[in-house]
Each structure stands twice: as C-alpha cells, then as structure tokens.
Amino acid sequence: MKAEILSIGSELVSGQNLDTNAPWLARALGELGIAAAYHTTIGDDMDDHVAAFRLAADRADLVLTTGGLGPTQDDLVREALAKAAGVGLREDPESLAAIAAFFARRNRPMADRNRSQALLPEGAEALPNPIGTAPGVWMTIGRAAFAAMPGVPNEMKLMFAEQVVPRLRLRHWVERVIVHRKIALFGKGESDIEADALDLTARGHVPEVGITASDSTISFRIRGEGLTPEAAWAQTEETAEQIRSRFGPLVLGEGATDVADALVEQLKRTGATIATAESCTGGIIAHLITAIAGVSPYYLGGVISYSNQAKTDMLGVPPELIREHGAVSAEVAAAMARGTFERSGADLAISTTGIAGPGGGTPEKPVGLVYLGLATADGVETRRIEIGPEQPRDIVQRRSAKQALNWARTTLLAWPDRGASR
C-alpha cells in the first residue's frame, strides 16, 4: 500500500516555517510497515486543497494531512475535504461539547468562530483532540482513507498514536514492521565509498541500501522489513556488519553520530584528553566538541589564535617562523599544536591554520588551503588539505574542523582502552 503525507500552510510553502510533521509521520508510518510514497505541501488556497486531496485519493491508499484545522478563515481543510468528496458539512455535537469544555477548563469564553472546528464532512468521523481545540477528521474519499490532524506537533503526535494507528490496525494495514538504520562514515567522498559498495547499493538488494552525503559525512541507510521489530532488525544485521568490516576506520558509528561524537567516544574509551588551537576555524572545533554532553573530563580547553600576535603570545609560535613561512604553513600548524600540547598538559592537541576566504588567497596559497597539526607524546605531525577556492567561507571552516576532529579520532583508534598501557 502507498501513503501520502500532506502538509498544509502558506507559511510552509513560503519557507517561513520548517515542516517537522511530515518527516516524523514518515518515520512513524515506516515503523508500522507503511511506506510514505508522496510528500506534498500546499498553501492556504481552497482550489489547491481540493485538487491535492483528489489527486491523493487517486494515487494513495492512506492520506495523512496536518494543519488547516484551526478556527480562522485560512483554515480550509474541513470544507475542502467535503468538496473533494462531493458532500456537505454538518456540526458534530460531541466535538462542539469537547471544544466548549476545553475553554471552560481554562476559564476562558469560547469565541463563536471556534464553532467552525466542530464541522465535519458528511459521513466523516471526528478524531478527538484532548489537548487542543481542533478535532481531527477520519473519512474515505474514493479508495483512500484520510486522517486530517492538527498542525501543532504535540497534538498531531498524540492524535496519530491514539486515534489513527488503532484505525489502521482495524483495517489490517499494520502487519509488517520496517526499521531504518544509518551508519555514518567520514574520510572519503561519496562516489569513492559507493564504488566500494556497489553490491550493497544495487537495485533489488535485500535489505534496501541507500547512500547520502551531508557536510562531508557519508551515510549508508539500511531498510529492513519483517513481521516483528526483531525480524526487521535481523534482516539488516549482515549488511550492517559488511559495511563496518569493509570500511573499518572510516566508520563513525550508527544513528545520529557525526565526527565529533565519534571522537568523544574514543576519548572516553581511552581516557585521553585533548586541547585545541584554532586560527581559520575560529572556535568551530571547540564548539563541536563541547556540544556533546559528558565531554568535560576529556576536553581541557582551546585557544582561538586568530592573529599572528596571538599565535606568538598564547602558543609560543616564534615570530621568525611566521615571517619565514607565513601563518598558513605546515611549520606554523606544527608549532601551534606543539604549543597547545605543552601548555595544556593534554594527551593530544590539534591545530588549524588556513585561508577561509573569500579573499586572502594567492596562487601559491589559494583560498581553501588549510594546514592541520597534531601533537602527542610521540611528536608532531601536519597535514595539508585543500577544500577548494570555489567553496564559501563557512564550508571551508566546517570541513577543516571536521578533518581535524577525524584525524584526532583515527589517531585514538590505535590507542588502548583506559587503564591499559600504550
């Protein structure tokens, strides 16, 4: 069967508000074994409502709508559903009583306009809303079952769980379970990673595997299906293990994991501490690390040494080194890492210095050129990375920060667990 999710509101179409309801509903349907085949967003226009409802009724078995059930003139869903079905509207006494009681509990008078929220298309069933004034609507148009729910997220989620899901079970539409797993990788491009996984991403592979990229983090998305959650999960296990073994140190983890999360996991495993020195990244590395709860014992601190003087005063970078090689150089990145390592007492220190742009580049040192430094008790290393002169400033900064974090992570992979000798 196919489901369609319809998000309603001109504020969504215009981009003024972000639609969080549709992704949540798609995931909730997936957990019930129902695939969301279509996502549609429409503004507050009656003709658009009716056309979208009729199209959805023709191509989907289940249609979930959110928004458009309020008491104002631009809340058109009840009337549009009636028009799409070719029926009239009636006032539902139970819904009206529930709305009146809602206001009475708050010692507020009910505006006459709120009566419109008790209207239902002929033949439709009201979906009670115990935490709001807008009851939902359950009805059939053509072959499709429609569930119209409020746009307020907490009201929608409660109504879906308490009113919609039981009706889906009565129709025996909830018979299989779908699970989605995401395994994140970092350190290679999307095309390079997929080239090593063509057998897994091939059309018709069971379980289904997709690959996506976001902010240089590559994710494998695995979709498993079964009669029970356990069976659906078991279907994905062999593929998940193949990804982990095939890509080894590139794997950050599973779920919402990104590079900083994976680094903190290695810090916790090893008991190591880290400190940072940043020039071109301007504190992004420190922010990404400190955004993770529980990192306090492992992150000792950081320095934003943006100017040459700050590099000298705060980190001990020799002025003559900067004059000879320039602030953007492997030599200065090494000195920054070494100075941070010695001053902080951390087990590991990382540094960044580069040209984030859009100006400041030269043929020898173009925009997007960044040097990283990494210092441990074993010594100091540097790396040169080129993000690309065509990339905007924020991309150069963020990708450089993630490269530095990942270098620290992969370094710690070779370190023993806490308590063992290195």
C-alpha positions as CSV (number, residue, x, y, z in Angstrom):
1,M,0.0,0.0,0.0
2,K,1.0,3.6,-0.5
3,A,0.7,6.6,1.8
4,E,0.7,10.3,1.1
5,I,1.6,13.0,3.7
6,L,0.1,16.4,3.0
7,S,1.4,19.4,4.9
8,I,-0.8,22.4,4.8
9,G,0.0,26.1,5.4
10,S,1.3,29.0,3.3
11,E,4.0,29.5,6.0
12,L,5.4,26.2,5.0
13,V,5.2,26.8,1.2
14,S,6.9,30.2,1.6
15,G,9.7,28.7,3.7
16,Q,8.9,30.9,6.7
17,N,8.3,27.8,8.9
18,L,10.0,24.4,8.8
19,D,7.8,21.4,8.4
20,T,8.8,18.9,11.1
21,N,5.5,17.0,11.0
22,A,6.0,15.2,7.6
23,P,9.4,13.6,8.5
24,W,8.0,12.5,11.8
25,L,5.0,10.9,10.2
26,A,7.0,9.2,7.5
27,R,9.2,7.6,10.2
28,A,6.2,6.6,12.3
29,L,4.5,5.1,9.3
30,G,7.7,3.2,8.4
31,E,7.8,1.7,11.8
32,L,4.3,0.3,11.1
33,G,5.4,-1.1,7.8
34,I,3.6,1.5,5.7
35,A,5.7,3.3,3.1
36,A,5.3,7.0,2.5
37,A,5.2,7.3,-1.3
38,Y,4.5,11.0,-1.6
39,H,5.1,14.2,0.4
40,T,3.0,17.2,-0.7
41,T,3.0,20.8,0.7
42,I,0.3,23.2,-0.2
43,G,-0.7,26.8,0.8
44,D,-3.9,28.1,2.1
45,D,-5.9,28.1,-1.1
46,M,-9.2,26.3,-1.5
47,D,-8.7,25.2,-5.1
48,D,-5.2,23.9,-4.3
49,H,-6.7,22.0,-1.3
50,V,-9.4,20.3,-3.3
51,A,-7.1,19.4,-6.2
52,A,-4.4,18.0,-3.8
53,F,-7.0,15.9,-1.9
54,R,-8.5,14.5,-5.1
55,L,-5.0,13.6,-6.5
56,A,-4.0,12.0,-3.3
57,A,-7.3,10.0,-3.2
58,D,-6.5,8.7,-6.7
59,R,-2.9,7.6,-6.1
60,A,-2.7,6.6,-2.4
61,D,-4.4,4.2,0.0
62,L,-3.8,6.3,3.1
63,V,-3.6,10.1,3.2
64,L,-2.4,11.9,6.3
65,T,-2.8,15.7,6.5
66,T,-1.5,18.1,9.1
67,G,-2.6,21.7,9.6
68,G,-5.6,23.7,8.4
69,L,-8.0,22.7,11.2
70,G,-7.9,25.9,13.2
71,P,-10.8,28.4,13.6
72,T,-9.5,31.2,11.2
73,Q,-10.6,31.9,7.7
74,D,-7.5,30.4,6.2
75,D,-8.1,27.0,7.8
76,L,-9.8,25.3,4.9
77,V,-9.3,21.5,5.4
78,R,-12.8,20.6,6.6
79,E,-14.6,22.4,3.8
80,A,-12.0,21.2,1.2
81,L,-12.4,17.6,2.3
82,A,-16.2,17.9,1.9
83,K,-15.8,19.5,-1.6
84,A,-13.3,16.8,-2.7
85,A,-15.8,14.1,-1.6
86,G,-18.8,15.9,-3.0
87,V,-20.6,16.1,0.3
88,G,-21.8,18.8,2.7
89,L,-20.8,19.8,6.2
90,R,-22.5,19.1,9.5
91,E,-21.9,20.2,13.0
92,D,-20.8,17.4,15.3
93,P,-22.4,17.9,18.8
94,E,-19.7,15.8,20.6
95,S,-16.9,17.8,19.0
96,L,-18.6,21.1,19.9
97,A,-19.1,20.0,23.5
98,A,-15.4,19.0,23.7
99,I,-14.3,22.4,22.4
100,A,-16.6,24.2,24.8
101,A,-15.3,22.1,27.7
102,F,-11.7,22.9,26.7
103,F,-12.3,26.6,27.1
104,A,-14.3,26.1,30.3
105,R,-11.4,24.3,31.9
106,R,-9.2,27.4,31.3
107,N,-11.9,29.8,32.4
108,R,-12.0,31.4,29.0
109,P,-15.0,32.2,26.8
110,M,-15.3,30.3,23.6
111,A,-15.3,32.6,20.5
112,D,-18.1,32.0,18.1
113,R,-15.5,31.3,15.4
114,N,-14.4,28.1,17.3
115,R,-17.7,26.5,16.4
116,S,-16.4,26.0,12.9
117,Q,-13.9,23.5,14.3
118,A,-16.9,21.2,15.2
119,L,-17.9,20.9,11.5
120,L,-17.4,17.6,9.8
121,P,-17.9,16.4,6.2
122,E,-21.0,14.2,5.9
123,G,-20.0,10.6,6.6
124,A,-16.8,11.6,8.4
125,E,-15.8,10.6,11.9
126,A,-14.2,13.1,14.4
127,L,-10.8,12.3,15.9
128,P,-10.9,13.6,19.5
129,N,-8.2,16.0,20.5
130,P,-7.8,16.1,24.3
131,I,-5.1,18.7,24.4
132,G,-6.3,21.2,21.8
133,T,-9.4,22.7,20.2
134,A,-9.1,21.1,16.8
135,P,-10.6,17.7,16.4
136,G,-9.3,15.7,13.5
137,V,-11.2,14.1,10.7
138,W,-11.3,10.5,9.5
139,M,-13.1,9.7,6.3
140,T,-12.9,8.0,2.9
141,I,-12.6,9.7,-0.4
142,G,-12.5,7.3,-3.3
143,R,-10.2,4.4,-2.4
144,A,-8.2,6.4,0.2
145,A,-8.6,6.7,3.9
146,F,-8.0,10.3,5.1
147,A,-6.8,11.3,8.5
148,A,-6.7,15.1,8.9
149,M,-4.8,16.1,12.0
150,P,-3.8,19.4,13.6
151,G,-0.5,21.1,12.6
152,V,0.6,21.6,16.3
153,P,3.2,18.8,16.6
154,N,2.3,17.5,20.1
155,E,-1.4,17.5,19.2
156,M,-0.7,15.7,15.9
157,K,1.5,13.1,17.5
158,L,-1.0,12.2,20.2
159,M,-3.8,12.0,17.8
160,F,-1.8,9.8,15.4
161,A,-0.9,7.4,18.2
162,E,-4.3,7.3,20.0
163,Q,-6.7,7.7,17.1
164,V,-5.1,6.9,13.7
165,V,-3.0,3.9,14.5
166,P,-5.9,1.9,16.0
167,R,-7.9,2.6,12.9
168,L,-5.1,1.3,10.7
169,R,-4.9,-1.8,12.8
170,L,-8.7,-2.4,12.4
171,R,-8.1,-2.3,8.6
172,H,-5.2,-4.8,8.9
173,W,-2.9,-2.3,7.4
174,V,-0.3,-2.7,10.1
175,E,1.0,-6.2,9.6
176,R,4.7,-5.6,8.9
177,V,7.4,-3.6,10.6
178,I,10.1,-1.5,8.8
179,V,13.3,-0.4,10.6
180,H,15.7,2.2,9.3
181,R,19.4,2.2,10.3
182,K,22.0,4.8,9.4
183,I,25.8,4.1,9.5
184,A,27.9,7.2,9.2
185,L,31.4,7.3,7.6
186,F,34.0,10.1,7.2
187,G,37.2,10.4,5.3
188,K,36.3,9.6,1.7
189,G,34.0,11.1,-0.9
190,E,30.5,9.7,-1.6
191,S,31.5,8.4,-5.1
192,D,34.6,6.6,-3.8
193,I,32.7,5.0,-1.0
194,E,29.9,3.9,-3.2
195,A,32.4,2.4,-5.7
196,D,33.4,0.0,-2.9
197,A,29.8,-0.8,-2.1
198,L,28.1,-1.3,-5.5
199,D,27.0,-4.8,-4.5
200,L,25.2,-3.4,-1.4
201,T,23.5,-0.4,-3.1
202,A,22.4,-2.4,-6.2
203,R,18.7,-2.2,-7.1
204,G,16.9,-5.2,-5.7
205,H,19.4,-5.8,-2.8
206,V,17.7,-7.1,0.3
207,P,17.7,-5.2,2.6
208,E,17.5,-2.0,0.6
209,V,20.6,0.2,1.0
210,G,21.0,3.8,0.0
211,I,23.9,6.3,0.4
212,T,23.7,10.0,1.1
213,A,26.1,12.8,1.9
214,S,25.8,15.7,4.3
215,D,28.5,18.1,5.3
216,S,31.2,15.6,4.1
217,T,29.8,12.9,6.3
218,I,28.6,9.9,4.2
219,S,25.8,7.7,5.5
220,F,24.6,4.3,4.5
221,R,20.8,3.9,5.1
222,I,19.6,0.4,5.5
223,R,15.9,-0.5,5.4
224,G,14.8,-3.8,7.0
225,E,11.3,-5.3,6.9
226,G,9.7,-8.1,8.9
227,L,6.7,-9.3,10.8
228,T,8.2,-8.1,14.1
229,P,10.7,-5.4,15.0
230,E,13.2,-8.2,15.8
231,A,12.8,-9.8,12.4
232,A,13.1,-6.5,10.6
233,W,16.3,-5.7,12.5
234,A,17.8,-9.1,11.9
235,Q,17.3,-8.6,8.1
236,T,19.7,-5.6,8.3
237,E,22.4,-7.2,10.5
238,E,24.5,-8.9,7.9
239,T,24.6,-5.8,5.7
240,A,25.5,-3.6,8.6
241,E,28.3,-5.9,9.6
242,Q,29.6,-5.9,5.9
243,I,29.7,-2.1,6.0
244,R,31.6,-2.0,9.3
245,S,34.2,-4.6,8.2
246,R,34.6,-3.2,4.7
247,F,35.1,0.4,5.7
248,G,36.8,-0.1,9.0
249,P,38.3,3.2,10.4
250,L,36.0,5.3,8.1
251,V,33.0,4.2,10.2
252,L,32.0,6.8,12.7
253,G,29.1,4.9,14.2
254,E,25.4,4.3,13.9
255,G,22.4,6.6,14.3
256,A,22.9,10.4,14.5
257,T,26.6,10.0,15.0
258,D,29.0,12.5,13.4
259,V,32.7,13.1,13.6
260,A,32.7,14.9,17.0
261,D,30.5,12.2,18.6
262,A,32.9,9.5,17.4
263,L,35.9,11.4,18.7
264,V,34.3,11.8,22.1
265,E,33.6,8.1,22.2
266,Q,37.3,7.4,21.6
267,L,38.3,9.9,24.3
268,K,36.0,8.1,26.7
269,R,37.3,4.7,25.7
270,T,40.9,5.6,26.0
271,G,40.6,8.1,28.9
272,A,42.7,10.5,26.8
273,T,42.4,14.3,27.0
274,I,42.5,16.8,24.1
275,A,43.1,20.5,23.6
276,T,42.7,22.7,20.5
277,A,44.3,25.7,18.8
278,E,42.3,27.3,16.0
279,S,43.0,30.1,13.6
280,C,40.9,29.8,10.4
281,T,38.2,27.7,12.1
282,G,37.6,30.3,14.7
283,G,36.4,28.0,17.5
284,I,34.3,25.6,15.5
285,I,36.3,22.6,16.7
286,A,35.8,23.6,20.3
287,H,32.1,24.2,19.7
288,L,31.6,20.8,18.1
289,I,33.4,19.0,20.9
290,T,31.7,20.9,23.8
291,A,28.3,20.5,22.2
292,I,28.4,16.8,23.4
293,A,27.3,16.1,26.9
294,G,29.9,14.4,29.2
295,V,33.0,15.6,27.4
296,S,34.2,17.8,30.3
297,P,36.8,15.3,31.7
298,Y,38.4,14.9,28.3
299,Y,38.4,18.4,26.7
300,L,40.9,20.6,28.6
301,G,40.3,23.7,26.6
302,G,41.1,25.6,23.4
303,V,42.7,28.8,22.1
304,I,41.5,30.9,19.1
305,S,44.8,32.4,18.0
306,Y,43.4,34.3,15.0
307,S,46.2,36.9,14.7
308,N,49.9,36.3,14.4
309,Q,50.4,38.1,17.7
310,A,48.0,35.7,19.4
311,K,49.8,32.7,18.0
312,T,53.0,34.0,19.5
313,D,51.7,35.2,22.8
314,M,49.3,32.3,23.6
315,L,51.0,29.4,21.9
316,G,54.7,30.3,21.8
317,V,54.9,30.3,18.0
318,P,58.2,32.0,17.1
319,P,57.6,35.3,15.2
320,E,60.5,34.5,12.9
321,L,58.8,31.2,11.9
322,I,55.7,33.1,10.9
323,R,57.8,35.7,8.9
324,E,59.7,32.9,7.1
325,H,56.9,30.5,6.3
326,G,53.7,32.6,6.7
327,A,50.9,32.0,9.2
328,V,49.3,29.5,6.8
329,S,52.0,26.8,6.7
330,A,52.8,23.4,7.9
331,E,55.5,24.8,10.2
332,V,53.1,27.2,12.0
333,A,50.5,24.5,12.3
334,A,53.1,22.2,13.9
335,A,54.2,25.0,16.3
336,M,50.6,25.7,17.2
337,A,49.9,22.1,18.0
338,R,53.1,21.7,19.9
339,G,52.5,24.9,22.0
340,T,49.0,23.7,22.8
341,F,50.2,20.3,23.8
342,E,52.9,21.6,26.1
343,R,50.8,24.4,27.7
344,S,47.6,22.4,28.3
345,G,49.0,19.1,29.5
346,A,46.6,17.2,27.2
347,D,47.4,13.8,25.8
348,L,46.7,15.1,22.3
349,A,46.4,18.6,20.7
350,I,45.2,19.6,17.3
351,S,45.5,22.9,15.4
352,T,44.2,24.6,12.3
353,T,45.6,27.5,10.2
354,G,44.4,28.4,6.7
355,I,42.7,30.7,4.3
356,A,38.9,30.5,4.7
357,G,38.2,33.3,2.1
358,P,36.6,34.7,0.2
359,G,39.8,37.0,0.0
360,G,43.4,36.5,1.0
361,G,44.3,33.7,-1.4
362,T,47.3,33.7,-3.7
363,P,48.4,31.3,-6.5
364,E,50.8,29.6,-4.0
365,K,48.3,29.6,-1.1
366,P,44.7,29.7,-2.6
367,V,41.5,30.1,-0.7
368,G,40.5,26.8,0.9
369,L,44.1,25.8,1.8
370,V,44.3,24.6,5.4
371,Y,47.1,23.1,7.4
372,L,46.3,20.8,10.4
373,G,48.7,20.0,13.2
374,L,48.5,17.1,15.7
375,A,50.8,16.7,18.7
376,T,51.2,13.8,21.1
377,A,53.9,12.5,23.3
378,D,55.3,10.8,20.2
379,G,55.8,14.0,18.3
380,V,54.1,16.5,15.9
381,E,52.6,15.8,12.5
382,T,51.0,18.1,9.9
383,R,48.6,17.6,7.1
384,R,47.8,19.9,4.1
385,I,44.2,19.8,2.9
386,E,42.6,21.8,0.1
387,I,38.9,22.4,0.4
388,G,38.7,24.3,-2.9
389,P,38.7,28.0,-3.7
390,E,35.1,27.8,-5.0
391,Q,33.8,26.8,-1.6
392,P,32.2,29.5,0.6
393,R,33.9,30.5,3.8
394,D,31.6,28.6,6.1
395,I,32.2,25.3,4.2
396,V,36.0,25.8,4.3
397,Q,35.8,26.3,8.0
398,R,33.5,23.5,8.9
399,R,35.1,20.9,6.7
400,S,38.5,21.8,8.0
401,A,37.2,21.4,11.6
402,K,35.8,18.0,10.8
403,Q,39.0,16.9,9.1
404,A,40.9,17.9,12.3
405,L,38.4,16.1,14.5
406,N,38.6,13.0,12.4
407,W,42.4,13.0,12.4
408,A,42.3,13.0,16.2
409,R,39.7,10.2,16.2
410,T,41.7,7.9,13.9
411,T,44.8,8.5,16.0
412,L,43.0,7.4,19.1
413,L,41.7,4.2,17.4
414,A,45.2,2.8,17.8
415,W,45.4,3.7,21.5
416,P,44.4,1.1,24.1
417,D,41.4,1.2,26.4
418,R,41.6,3.2,29.6
419,G,43.9,1.5,32.1
420,A,45.9,-0.4,29.6
421,S,49.5,0.7,28.8
422,R,50.2,2.4,25.5
